[in-house]
Amino acid sequence: MCFTLFATGTAWTADKLKKIEKRGAIVFADPFVFISGGVAGAVGRAAALPFDHGGAKGPFQACYRRIPQFGILMWLYIPLSSRVNVDVEDPAQKLFSTFFLGALAGFFMRLICNPVNRVRDEALRTGDSFIKTALSLKRKTVLQFYYTTPNLLVNAAYCGVLMAAFEGTRRFMERNGASTDNAASVILTNTVAGGVAATVASTVCYPYSAHRYLQTVIHDSAICRGLPATLKKEVPMMAVSFGVFSALQPIFAPHHGKRVGFGY
């Protein structure tokens, strides 16, 4: 039964994505979402610095790495979700498609960001410059840019669970009185939903994520220090990131409406 649900959901989502693709690149031509997400990601990481200062990377690099990560995640997820989920009424189907789209956005976000972060991590480990490290890795194989970075599928799973839990929590709060007409209420709702989503995603994905991180050069990551340390970092970081994103969307991308791009 689970396999049938997975196969059906995947086929349905893929068909919707194929129809979207035919409409052209307008789906991804929304750079303002990236701006909102990038700023929100940096502010969210800064909010978590009291609990995790960034290790060997330091607080500054830890914060600016979040700019492309959360920016790309939102830039890919929001346009896709606004077109795939807009006509979905079945809760199970909407949950699956939200997970699928979140995982897809998370996978491509890491595919884009990992090579640069891989060079930075290796440069920190060896003490060489960024350029020298990049050239050294390039001379070996392109896989050198990926093989010790966080597993792409692990991060895809985390982002899928994160977005599914976020949207589910947000809908639950709206059904129980959270207003979508008041900007302050939307920001508060999404901040709480972001914290809850980070708790769920970090807990569900922790066992395999920790195993994969321990095989990388990023041994100073919070995830390598246990689940409590991971939650102390991820929960405030994601709560603030979603809250700031919700505050910035009406400024940079007001065309996404009062739900700031979520809630389709």
Backbone hydrogen bonds in HBPLUS format (Angstrom, degrees):
<---DONOR---> <-ACCEPTOR-->    atom                        ^
c    i                          cat <-CA-CA->   ^        H-A-AA   ^      H-
h    n   atom  resd res      DA  || num        DHA   H-A  angle D-A-AA Bond
n    s   type  num  typ     dist DA aas  dist angle  dist       angle   num
A0005-LEU N   A0001-MET O   2.93 MM   4  6.20 160.0  1.97 150.8 155.7     1
A0006-PHE N   A0002-CYS O   2.90 MM   4  6.09 159.9  1.94 147.3 153.2     2
A0007-ALA N   A0003-PHE O   2.83 MM   4  6.00 166.7  1.84 154.0 157.5     3
A0008-THR N   A0004-THR O   2.86 MM   4  5.95 163.6  1.89 149.4 154.5     4
A0009-GLY N   A0005-LEU O   2.86 MM   4  5.91 164.5  1.89 147.2 152.3     5
A0010-THR N   A0006-PHE O   2.89 MM   4  5.99 158.5  1.94 147.7 153.9     6
A0011-ALA N   A0007-ALA O   2.98 MM   4  6.09 162.5  2.01 146.2 151.1     7
A0012-TRP N   A0008-THR O   2.91 MM   4  6.09 160.2  1.95 150.7 156.3     8
A0013-THR N   A0009-GLY O   2.95 MM   4  6.08 166.6  1.97 149.3 153.0     9
A0014-ALA N   A0010-THR O   2.87 MM   4  5.97 160.7  1.91 149.1 155.1    10
A0015-ASP N   A0011-ALA O   2.97 MM   4  6.11 152.2  2.05 142.6 149.9    11
A0016-LYS N   A0012-TRP O   3.06 MM   4  6.36 153.7  2.13 146.4 153.2    12
A0017-LEU N   A0013-THR O   2.90 MM   4  6.18 157.3  1.95 150.7 157.1    13
A0018-LYS N   A0014-ALA O   2.92 MM   4  6.12 148.3  2.02 144.1 152.6    14
A0019-LYS N   A0015-ASP O   3.13 MM   4  6.40 152.8  2.20 144.2 150.4    15
A0020-ILE N   A0016-LYS O   3.00 MM   4  6.30 149.5  2.09 144.1 153.0    16
A0021-GLU N   A0017-LEU O   2.90 MM   4  6.14 155.4  1.96 147.2 153.5    17
A0022-LYS N   A0018-LYS O   3.32 MM   4  6.59 144.6  2.46 140.1 147.7    18
A0023-ARG N   A0020-ILE O   2.84 MM   3  5.29 149.5  1.93 111.4 121.4    19
A0024-GLY N   A0021-GLU O   3.12 MM   3  5.61 164.9  2.14 113.2 117.4    20
A0028-PHE N   A0025-ALA O   2.97 MM   3  5.64 138.3  2.14 118.0 126.6    21
A0033-VAL N   A0030-ASP O   3.21 MM   3  6.01 152.0  2.29 121.6 126.9    22
A0034-PHE N   A0031-PRO O   3.02 MM   3  5.12 119.2  2.41  95.8 110.9    23
A0035-ILE N   A0031-PRO O   3.11 MM   4  6.54 147.7  2.22 144.9 153.9    24
A0036-SER N   A0032-PHE O   3.05 MM   4  6.34 166.5  2.06 148.6 150.9    25
A0037-GLY N   A0033-VAL O   2.88 MM   4  6.05 164.7  1.90 150.4 155.3    26
A0038-GLY N   A0034-PHE O   2.72 MM   4  5.77 155.9  1.78 147.8 154.9    27
A0039-VAL N   A0035-ILE O   3.05 MM   4  6.20 175.8  2.05 156.3 156.9    28
A0040-ALA N   A0036-SER O   3.02 MM   4  6.08 160.5  2.06 144.1 150.5    29
A0041-GLY N   A0037-GLY O   2.81 MM   4  5.91 152.1  1.89 145.2 152.7    30
A0042-ALA N   A0038-GLY O   3.15 MM   4  6.43 158.9  2.20 149.4 153.6    31
A0043-VAL N   A0039-VAL O   3.02 MM   4  6.27 165.3  2.04 155.3 159.3    32
A0044-GLY N   A0040-ALA O   2.83 MM   4  5.92 158.3  1.87 148.4 155.1    33
A0045-ARG N   A0041-GLY O   2.99 MM   4  6.19 156.5  2.05 144.8 150.6    34
A0046-ALA N   A0042-ALA O   2.99 MM   4  6.19 152.4  2.06 143.8 151.7    35
A0047-ALA N   A0043-VAL O   2.96 MM   4  6.25 145.0  2.09 144.7 154.0    36
A0048-ALA N   A0045-ARG O   3.10 MM   3  5.17 137.2  2.29  97.5 109.4    37
A0049-LEU N   A0046-ALA O   3.20 MM   3  5.23 160.7  2.24 103.0 108.9    38
A0051-PHE N   A0048-ALA O   2.96 MM   3  5.51 146.2  2.08 115.7 125.6    39
A0052-ASP N   A0048-ALA O   2.93 MM   4  6.11 139.9  2.10 147.6 159.5    40
A0057-LYS N   A0054-GLY O   3.20 MM   3  5.50 132.0  2.44 141.0 133.9    41
A0058-GLY N   A0055-GLY O   3.11 MM   3  5.62 136.7  2.30 109.8 119.7    42
A0062-ALA N   A0058-GLY O   3.07 MM   4  6.13 155.1  2.13 150.0 157.8    43
A0063-CYS N   A0059-PRO O   3.04 MM   4  6.17 148.3  2.14 143.0 149.8    44
A0064-TYR N   A0060-PHE O   3.01 MM   4  6.34 169.1  2.03 157.0 159.3    45
A0065-ARG N   A0061-GLN O   3.02 MM   4  5.98 141.8  2.17 143.7 151.7    46
A0066-ARG N   A0063-CYS O   3.06 MM   3  5.45 139.1  2.24 105.2 116.2    47
A0067-ILE N   A0064-TYR O   3.32 MM   3  5.32 149.0  2.43  96.2 104.6    48
A0070-PHE N   A0066-ARG O   3.02 MM   4  5.86 164.7  2.04 147.1 149.7    49
A0071-GLY N   A0067-ILE O   3.08 MM   4  5.76 144.4  2.21 136.0 146.9    50
A0072-ILE N   A0068-PRO O   2.88 MM   4  5.64 162.7  1.91 136.6 141.4    51
A0073-LEU N   A0069-GLN O   3.08 MM   4  6.18 158.9  2.13 142.9 149.5    52
A0074-MET N   A0070-PHE O   3.06 MM   4  6.15 167.6  2.08 147.3 149.4    53
A0075-TRP N   A0071-GLY O   2.92 MM   4  5.98 154.7  1.98 143.2 151.6    54
A0076-LEU N   A0072-ILE O   2.95 MM   4  6.04 147.6  2.06 149.7 155.0    55
A0077-TYR N   A0073-LEU O   2.98 MM   4  6.05 161.0  2.02 145.1 151.3    56
A0078-ILE N   A0074-MET O   2.97 MM   4  5.67 164.1  1.99 145.0 149.6    57
A0081-SER N   A0077-TYR O   2.81 MM   4  5.86 171.4  1.82 165.2 168.2    58
A0082-SER N   A0078-ILE O   2.99 MM   4  6.02 157.6  2.04 150.9 156.8    59
A0083-ARG N   A0080-LEU O   3.10 MM   3  5.42 149.6  2.20 105.5 114.6    60
A0084-VAL N   A0080-LEU O   2.84 MM   4  5.98 159.3  1.88 160.0 166.9    61
A0085-ASN N   A0081-SER O   3.05 MM   4  5.42 156.1  2.11 133.9 141.5    62
A0088-VAL N   A0085-ASN O   3.26 MM   3  5.20 163.3  2.29 105.5 110.5    63
A0094-LYS N   A0090-ASP O   2.93 MM   4  6.16 157.0  1.99 155.3 162.5    64
A0095-LEU N   A0091-PRO O   2.87 MM   4  6.03 154.0  1.94 146.1 153.3    65
A0096-PHE N   A0092-ALA O   3.00 MM   4  6.22 160.9  2.04 146.4 151.1    66
A0097-SER N   A0093-GLN O   2.93 MM   4  6.10 167.1  1.95 149.3 153.2    67
A0098-THR N   A0094-LYS O   2.91 MM   4  5.97 151.6  1.99 143.2 151.0    68
A0099-PHE N   A0095-LEU O   3.01 MM   4  6.24 159.0  2.05 146.5 152.1    69
A0100-PHE N   A0096-PHE O   2.83 MM   4  6.07 163.7  1.86 154.7 159.6    70
A0101-LEU N   A0097-SER O   2.89 MM   4  6.02 162.8  1.92 146.7 150.9    71
A0102-GLY N   A0098-THR O   2.92 MM   4  6.02 158.8  1.96 146.8 153.2    72
A0103-ALA N   A0099-PHE O   2.85 MM   4  6.01 158.5  1.89 151.4 157.5    73
A0104-LEU N   A0100-PHE O   2.88 MM   4  6.07 153.8  1.95 144.7 152.5    74
A0105-ALA N   A0101-LEU O   2.90 MM   4  6.08 162.7  1.93 148.1 152.5    75
A0106-GLY N   A0102-GLY O   2.87 MM   4  6.01 156.4  1.92 144.5 151.7    76
A0107-PHE N   A0103-ALA O   2.85 MM   4  5.98 152.1  1.93 146.4 153.5    77
A0108-PHE N   A0104-LEU O   3.15 MM   4  6.38 170.1  2.16 152.0 153.4    78
A0109-MET N   A0105-ALA O   2.91 MM   4  5.99 147.4  2.01 143.3 153.3    79
A0110-ARG N   A0106-GLY O   3.10 MM   4  6.23 162.6  2.13 144.3 147.7    80
A0111-LEU N   A0107-PHE O   2.89 MM   4  6.11 149.0  1.99 143.3 153.4    81
A0112-ILE N   A0108-PHE O   3.02 MM   4  6.12 145.2  2.15 140.1 147.0    82
A0113-CYS N   A0109-MET O   2.93 MM   4  6.12 164.2  1.95 149.7 154.7    83
A0114-ASN N   A0110-ARG O   2.79 MM   4  5.29 159.7  1.83 142.1 146.8    84
A0117-ASN N   A0113-CYS O   3.15 MM   4  6.34 170.8  2.16 159.6 162.5    85
A0118-ARG N   A0114-ASN O   2.68 MM   4  5.71 151.1  1.76 157.0 165.1    86
A0119-VAL N   A0115-PRO O   3.15 MM   4  6.41 154.9  2.21 144.1 149.0    87
A0120-ARG N   A0116-VAL O   3.04 MM   4  6.35 159.7  2.08 148.1 154.1    88
A0121-ASP N   A0117-ASN O   2.86 MM   4  6.04 162.4  1.89 151.3 155.4    89
A0122-GLU N   A0118-ARG O   3.01 MM   4  6.17 160.9  2.05 146.6 152.0    90
A0123-ALA N   A0119-VAL O   2.84 MM   4  5.98 154.6  1.91 148.7 156.1    91
A0124-LEU N   A0120-ARG O   2.97 MM   4  6.21 150.8  2.06 145.7 153.2    92
A0125-ARG N   A0121-ASP O   3.02 MM   4  6.27 148.0  2.13 141.4 150.3    93
A0126-THR N   A0122-GLU O   2.92 MM   4  6.14 156.5  1.98 151.9 157.2    94
A0127-GLY N   A0123-ALA O   2.75 MM   4  5.39 145.6  1.87 140.3 149.4    95
A0133-THR N   A0129-SER O   2.99 MM   4  6.08 158.9  2.03 146.6 152.7    96
A0134-ALA N   A0130-PHE O   2.92 MM   4  6.12 157.7  1.97 149.2 155.6    97
A0135-LEU N   A0131-ILE O   2.95 MM   4  6.18 164.7  1.97 157.0 160.4    98
A0136-SER N   A0132-LYS O   2.98 MM   4  6.11 151.5  2.07 142.0 150.3    99
A0137-LEU N   A0133-THR O   2.99 MM   4  6.24 157.5  2.04 150.6 155.6   100
A0138-LYS N   A0134-ALA O   2.90 MM   4  6.07 155.1  1.96 147.1 154.8   101
A0139-ARG N   A0135-LEU O   3.07 MM   4  6.21 147.8  2.18 143.9 150.6   102
A0140-LYS N   A0137-LEU O   3.10 MM   3  5.39 146.0  2.22 103.8 113.7   103
A0144-GLN N   A0141-THR O   2.93 MM   3  5.56 159.5  1.97 117.1 123.5   104
A0145-PHE N   A0142-VAL O   3.07 MM   3  5.79 160.5  2.11 116.8 122.1   105
A0146-TYR N   A0143-LEU O   2.89 MM   3  5.25 161.0  1.93 112.5 118.9   106
A0147-TYR N   A0143-LEU O   2.91 MM   4  5.88 158.1  1.96 169.3 176.2   107
A0149-THR N   A0146-TYR O   3.05 MM   3  5.31 157.2  2.10 112.5 119.8   108
A0155-ASN N   A0151-ASN O   3.11 MM   4  6.43 163.4  2.14 156.7 160.1   109
A0156-ALA N   A0152-LEU O   2.93 MM   4  6.14 144.3  2.06 140.0 150.9   110
A0157-ALA N   A0153-LEU O   2.90 MM   4  6.09 158.8  1.95 145.8 150.6   111
A0158-TYR N   A0154-VAL O   2.94 MM   4  6.23 158.2  1.99 147.5 153.9   112
A0159-CYS N   A0155-ASN O   2.97 MM   4  6.12 166.8  1.98 146.9 150.0   113
A0160-GLY N   A0156-ALA O   2.91 MM   4  6.07 151.0  1.99 146.1 154.8   114
A0161-VAL N   A0157-ALA O   2.94 MM   4  6.17 168.0  1.96 155.5 157.6   115
A0162-LEU N   A0158-TYR O   2.79 MM   4  5.93 157.8  1.84 149.0 156.7   116
A0163-MET N   A0159-CYS O   2.98 MM   4  6.08 167.1  1.99 146.6 148.6   117
A0164-ALA N   A0160-GLY O   3.04 MM   4  6.16 159.8  2.08 146.9 153.2   118
A0165-ALA N   A0161-VAL O   2.84 MM   4  5.90 164.3  1.87 152.1 156.6   119
A0166-PHE N   A0162-LEU O   2.86 MM   4  5.97 151.5  1.94 143.1 152.2   120
A0167-GLU N   A0163-MET O   2.92 MM   4  6.01 174.1  1.92 149.5 151.1   121
A0168-GLY N   A0164-ALA O   2.98 MM   4  6.02 156.7  2.04 142.0 149.4   122
A0169-THR N   A0165-ALA O   2.92 MM   4  5.98 161.7  1.96 145.1 150.0   123
A0170-ARG N   A0166-PHE O   2.87 MM   4  6.04 161.0  1.91 151.8 157.8   124
A0171-ARG N   A0167-GLU O   2.95 MM   4  6.10 158.9  1.99 146.3 151.4   125
A0172-PHE N   A0168-GLY O   3.01 MM   4  6.20 157.5  2.07 144.7 151.2   126
A0173-MET N   A0169-THR O   2.97 MM   4  6.21 159.4  2.01 151.3 156.1   127
A0174-GLU N   A0170-ARG O   3.00 MM   4  6.23 151.6  2.08 144.6 152.7   128
A0175-ARG N   A0171-ARG O   2.90 MM   4  6.14 156.7  1.96 151.7 157.7   129
A0176-ASN N   A0172-PHE O   3.18 MM   4  6.34 126.9  2.48 135.5 148.8   130
A0176-ASN N   A0173-MET O   3.20 MM   3  5.07 136.6  2.40  91.6 103.8   131
A0178-ALA N   A0173-MET O   2.90 MM   5  5.45 161.6  1.94 147.0 142.8   132
A0177-GLY N   A0174-GLU O   3.30 MM   3  5.39 151.3  2.39 113.5 109.4   133
A0185-SER N   A0182-ASN O   3.10 MM   3  5.27 119.6  2.49 100.2 114.8   134
A0186-VAL N   A0182-ASN O   3.05 MM   4  6.38 153.8  2.12 153.6 161.2   135
A0187-ILE N   A0183-ALA O   3.01 MM   4  6.27 162.0  2.04 153.6 157.9   136
A0188-LEU N   A0184-ALA O   2.98 MM   4  6.18 163.2  2.01 146.4 151.2   137
A0189-THR N   A0185-SER O   2.83 MM   4  5.96 163.6  1.86 148.9 154.0   138
A0190-ASN N   A0186-VAL O   2.95 MM   4  6.09 166.6  1.97 150.4 153.9   139
A0191-THR N   A0187-ILE O   2.91 MM   4  6.03 142.3  2.05 143.4 154.2   140
A0192-VAL N   A0188-LEU O   3.02 MM   4  6.25 166.3  2.04 155.0 157.2   141
A0193-ALA N   A0189-THR O   2.87 MM   4  6.06 164.2  1.90 149.9 155.3   142
A0194-GLY N   A0190-ASN O   2.88 MM   4  5.83 145.8  2.00 132.4 141.3   143
A0195-GLY N   A0191-THR O   3.13 MM   4  6.42 152.7  2.20 144.9 151.2   144
A0196-VAL N   A0192-VAL O   2.98 MM   4  6.29 162.8  2.01 155.6 160.2   145
A0197-ALA N   A0193-ALA O   2.86 MM   4  5.96 161.5  1.89 147.1 152.8   146
A0198-ALA N   A0194-GLY O   2.99 MM   4  6.11 155.1  2.05 142.9 149.2   147
A0199-THR N   A0195-GLY O   3.09 MM   4  6.31 150.9  2.18 142.4 150.0   148
A0200-VAL N   A0196-VAL O   3.02 MM   4  6.33 162.5  2.05 154.6 158.5   149
A0201-ALA N   A0197-ALA O   2.85 MM   4  5.99 174.9  1.86 156.7 158.4   150
A0202-SER N   A0198-ALA O   2.92 MM   4  5.75 161.1  1.95 140.8 147.0   151
A0203-THR N   A0199-THR O   3.11 MM   4  6.08 157.5  2.16 140.5 146.8   152
A0204-VAL N   A0200-VAL O   2.93 MM   4  6.05 168.8  1.94 156.4 159.8   153
A0205-CYS N   A0201-ALA O   3.00 MM   4  5.91 164.2  2.02 146.9 151.8   154
A0206-TYR N   A0202-SER O   2.96 MM   4  5.47 120.2  2.33 132.8 144.3   155
A0209-SER N   A0205-CYS O   3.03 MM   4  5.94 159.2  2.08 161.1 166.0   156
A0210-ALA N   A0206-TYR O   2.81 MM   4  5.77 171.9  1.82 164.0 163.9   157
A0211-HIS N   A0207-PRO O   3.31 MM   4  6.45 156.2  2.37 136.5 143.0   158
A0212-ARG N   A0208-TYR O   2.98 MM   4  6.24 156.3  2.04 150.7 156.3   159
A0213-TYR N   A0209-SER O   2.91 MM   4  6.14 163.0  1.94 155.5 160.3   160
A0214-LEU N   A0210-ALA O   3.04 MM   4  6.15 155.0  2.11 148.7 154.3   161
A0215-GLN N   A0212-ARG O   3.05 MM   3  5.34 152.5  2.13 105.5 114.2   162
A0216-THR N   A0213-TYR O   2.95 MM   3  5.27 160.9  1.99 117.8 119.4   163
A0221-SER N   A0218-ILE O   3.18 MM   3  5.77 163.1  2.21 120.7 122.3   164
A0224-CYS N   A0221-SER O   3.00 MM   3  5.55 150.4  2.09 113.1 121.5   165
A0225-ARG N   A0222-ALA O   2.91 MM   3  5.27 159.6  1.95 112.7 119.4   166
A0230-THR N   A0226-GLY O   3.10 MM   4  6.33 150.3  2.19 144.6 153.7   167
A0231-LEU N   A0227-LEU O   2.88 MM   4  6.13 161.4  1.91 162.3 165.8   168
A0232-LYS N   A0228-PRO O   2.98 MM   4  6.19 156.4  2.03 148.6 155.1   169
A0233-LYS N   A0229-ALA O   3.26 MM   4  6.46 137.3  2.46 136.8 146.2   170
A0233-LYS N   A0230-THR O   3.22 MM   3  5.34 133.4  2.45  97.2 109.2   171
A0234-GLU N   A0230-THR O   2.81 MM   4  5.97 177.3  1.81 162.9 162.4   172
A0235-VAL N   A0231-LEU O   3.02 MM   4  5.49 161.4  2.05 137.7 143.7   173
A0237-MET N   A0233-LYS O   3.24 MM   4  6.17 154.4  2.31 146.2 153.6   174
A0238-MET N   A0234-GLU O   2.85 MM   4  5.87 171.0  1.86 155.2 157.1   175
A0239-ALA N   A0235-VAL O   2.95 MM   4  5.96 158.5  2.00 149.7 156.6   176
A0240-VAL N   A0236-PRO O   3.00 MM   4  5.97 170.2  2.01 146.0 149.0   177
A0241-SER N   A0237-MET O   2.94 MM   4  6.00 152.4  2.02 140.1 149.0   178
A0242-PHE N   A0238-MET O   2.96 MM   4  6.03 171.6  1.97 150.1 151.4   179
A0243-GLY N   A0239-ALA O   3.03 MM   4  6.16 152.9  2.11 141.9 150.3   180
A0244-VAL N   A0240-VAL O   2.80 MM   4  5.91 170.6  1.80 156.9 158.7   181
A0245-PHE N   A0241-SER O   2.93 MM   4  5.98 158.5  1.97 145.4 152.4   182
A0246-SER N   A0242-PHE O   3.01 MM   4  6.11 152.0  2.10 138.5 145.5   183
A0247-ALA N   A0243-GLY O   3.07 MM   4  6.37 136.3  2.26 138.2 150.3   184
A0247-ALA N   A0244-VAL O   3.05 MM   3  4.95 124.9  2.36  92.8 107.6   185
A0248-LEU N   A0244-VAL O   2.91 MM   4  6.16 144.5  2.04 150.2 159.8   186
A0249-GLN N   A0245-PHE O   2.98 MM   4  6.05 149.9  2.07 151.8 158.2   187
A0251-ILE N   A0248-LEU O   2.89 MM   3  5.27 140.1  2.05 110.9 123.3   188
A0252-PHE N   A0248-LEU O   2.92 MM   4  6.17 165.7  1.94 164.5 168.3   189
A0253-ALA N   A0249-GLN O   2.67 MM   4  4.90 146.7  1.77 134.9 146.1   190
A0256-HIS N   A0253-ALA O   3.20 MM   3  6.13 170.5  2.21 126.5 128.0   191
A0257-GLY N   A0254-PRO O   3.13 MM   3  5.84 161.4  2.17 122.3 123.8   192
A0260-VAL N   A0257-GLY O   3.04 MM   3  5.33 157.9  2.09 115.5 118.8   193
A0262-PHE N   A0259-ARG O   3.05 MM   3  5.46 168.3  2.06 126.4 125.9   194
